[in-house]
Amino acid sequence: MILFNRGMQYGMLRYNVEDETFITGSETTPADLAKKTNSIMGILQSLPASFSDTLIAHMKRKGFTVEQLAESSLVSDRQIYRFRKAPYPNITLPQVVGLCIGLKLHPILSCDLIKKAGYSFNMSPQHKAYHMLILTMSNNSIYECNEYLTQVGIAPIGKEE
């Protein structure tokens, strides 16, 4: 199949064997994207090297208390206190993803925090589902993210009450 480069304003054309699907993009201009890139780079450069200090920095930057983060991430406040004290805590990937979703971190900042927790995404269905959450649902609630996980056969993050 020969593919031609077609410019599409505010989106992109995806090719499949059977069909083409237009994926709607955002109304972001190059200037807006450049501003966002500079903002994210500034945040990344200001972050500490350890997981715990980075978590604290994000919480401070976003104005989150431990209790608020526990509510928005479904990670217990006791665990969050522990994660904030140990530079390299014993934390699971679902917990880190929960914290990223709870903090509503940009995907680039989420990947940084996940890396500092000692994780990277592999090809397992669980890891790909978590990666999809980070890339596409970072502004959704943890409950919506858990609904997605359940639908793809992955255990939900945290404990819902």
C-alpha positions as CSV (number, residue, x, y, z in Angstrom):
1,M,0.0,0.0,0.0
2,I,1.4,3.4,-1.0
3,L,0.8,6.1,1.5
4,F,0.8,9.7,0.6
5,N,1.7,12.4,3.0
6,R,-1.5,14.4,3.5
7,G,-1.6,17.5,5.7
8,M,-4.6,17.6,8.0
9,Q,-5.4,20.6,10.0
10,Y,-6.1,19.9,13.7
11,G,-5.6,16.1,13.5
12,M,-4.0,13.4,11.6
13,L,-5.0,10.7,9.1
14,R,-4.3,7.1,10.3
15,Y,-4.0,4.4,7.7
16,N,-5.2,0.9,8.3
17,V,-5.3,-2.1,6.0
18,E,-9.1,-1.7,5.6
19,D,-9.7,2.0,6.1
20,E,-8.5,5.4,7.0
21,T,-9.6,7.1,10.1
22,F,-9.3,10.7,10.9
23,I,-8.1,11.2,14.5
24,T,-9.2,14.6,15.9
25,G,-6.4,16.6,17.3
26,S,-6.5,19.6,19.5
27,E,-6.7,23.3,18.6
28,T,-3.1,23.8,19.8
29,T,-1.1,26.1,17.6
30,P,2.7,25.7,17.2
31,A,3.2,28.8,19.5
32,D,1.0,27.2,22.2
33,L,2.9,23.9,21.9
34,A,6.2,25.7,22.1
35,K,5.1,27.5,25.3
36,K,3.9,24.2,26.8
37,T,7.2,22.5,25.8
38,N,9.2,25.3,27.5
39,S,7.0,25.0,30.6
40,I,7.4,21.2,30.9
41,M,11.2,21.5,30.3
42,G,11.4,24.1,33.1
43,I,9.5,21.9,35.5
44,L,11.6,18.9,34.6
45,Q,14.9,20.8,35.1
46,S,13.7,22.0,38.5
47,L,12.8,18.5,39.8
48,P,15.0,16.7,42.3
49,A,16.7,13.4,41.5
50,S,14.8,11.2,44.0
51,F,11.3,9.8,43.8
52,S,10.3,11.1,47.2
53,D,11.5,14.7,46.6
54,T,10.0,14.8,43.1
55,L,6.6,13.6,44.6
56,I,6.8,16.4,47.2
57,A,7.8,18.9,44.6
58,H,4.7,18.0,42.4
59,M,2.4,18.1,45.4
60,K,3.7,21.5,46.4
61,R,3.5,22.8,42.8
62,K,0.0,21.6,42.4
63,G,-1.1,22.6,45.9
64,F,-2.0,19.1,47.1
65,T,-2.2,17.9,50.7
66,V,-1.5,14.2,51.4
67,E,-5.2,13.8,52.2
68,Q,-6.2,15.3,48.9
69,L,-3.8,13.2,46.9
70,A,-5.0,10.1,48.8
71,E,-8.5,10.9,47.7
72,S,-7.7,11.6,44.1
73,S,-5.3,8.7,43.6
74,L,-6.8,6.0,45.8
75,V,-3.4,5.5,47.4
76,S,-3.7,5.6,51.2
77,D,-2.5,8.6,53.0
78,R,-0.3,6.4,55.2
79,Q,1.5,5.1,52.0
80,I,1.9,8.6,50.6
81,Y,3.5,9.7,53.9
82,R,5.9,6.7,53.6
83,F,6.6,7.4,49.9
84,R,7.5,11.0,50.8
85,K,10.1,10.0,53.5
86,A,12.1,7.3,51.6
87,P,14.2,8.6,48.6
88,Y,13.6,5.3,46.8
89,P,10.5,3.7,48.4
90,N,9.1,0.2,47.9
91,I,6.3,1.3,45.6
92,T,4.3,-0.6,43.0
93,L,3.7,0.5,39.5
94,P,0.0,0.8,40.0
95,Q,0.6,3.0,43.0
96,V,2.9,5.3,41.0
97,V,0.4,5.5,38.1
98,G,-2.3,6.3,40.7
99,L,-0.3,9.1,42.1
100,C,0.3,10.5,38.5
101,I,-3.4,10.3,37.8
102,G,-4.3,11.8,41.1
103,L,-1.9,14.7,40.6
104,K,-3.1,15.1,37.0
105,L,0.5,15.2,35.8
106,H,1.4,15.8,32.2
107,P,2.4,12.5,30.5
108,I,6.1,13.6,30.3
109,L,6.1,14.4,34.0
110,S,4.4,11.1,34.8
111,C,7.0,9.2,32.9
112,D,9.7,11.0,34.9
113,L,8.1,10.1,38.2
114,I,7.6,6.5,37.0
115,K,11.2,6.3,36.0
116,K,12.3,7.7,39.4
117,A,10.3,4.9,41.1
118,G,12.4,2.4,39.2
119,Y,9.9,1.4,36.5
120,S,9.6,1.5,32.7
121,F,6.7,0.2,30.6
122,N,7.2,-3.2,29.0
123,M,5.0,-5.1,26.5
124,S,2.7,-6.8,29.0
125,P,-1.0,-6.0,28.8
126,Q,-0.9,-4.5,32.3
127,H,2.0,-2.1,31.4
128,K,0.4,-1.1,28.1
129,A,-2.9,-0.3,29.9
130,Y,-1.1,1.8,32.4
131,H,0.9,3.5,29.6
132,M,-2.4,4.3,27.9
133,L,-3.8,5.8,31.1
134,I,-0.8,8.1,31.4
135,L,-0.9,9.1,27.7
136,T,-4.6,9.6,27.2
137,M,-6.4,9.8,30.5
138,S,-4.2,12.0,32.7
139,N,-7.0,14.5,33.2
140,N,-9.6,11.9,34.1
141,S,-10.5,10.9,37.6
142,I,-9.0,7.7,39.1
143,Y,-12.5,6.2,39.0
144,E,-12.8,6.7,35.2
145,C,-9.3,5.3,34.9
146,N,-10.3,2.3,37.0
147,E,-13.3,1.8,34.8
148,Y,-11.0,1.6,31.7
149,L,-8.7,-0.9,33.5
150,T,-11.6,-3.1,34.5
151,Q,-12.9,-3.1,30.9
152,V,-9.5,-4.3,29.6
153,G,-9.2,-6.9,32.3
154,I,-6.7,-5.2,34.6
155,A,-7.2,-4.9,38.3
156,P,-8.2,-1.3,39.4
157,I,-5.7,1.0,41.1
158,G,-6.2,1.5,44.8
159,K,-9.2,0.7,46.9
160,E,-12.5,2.3,46.1
161,E,-14.8,2.8,49.0
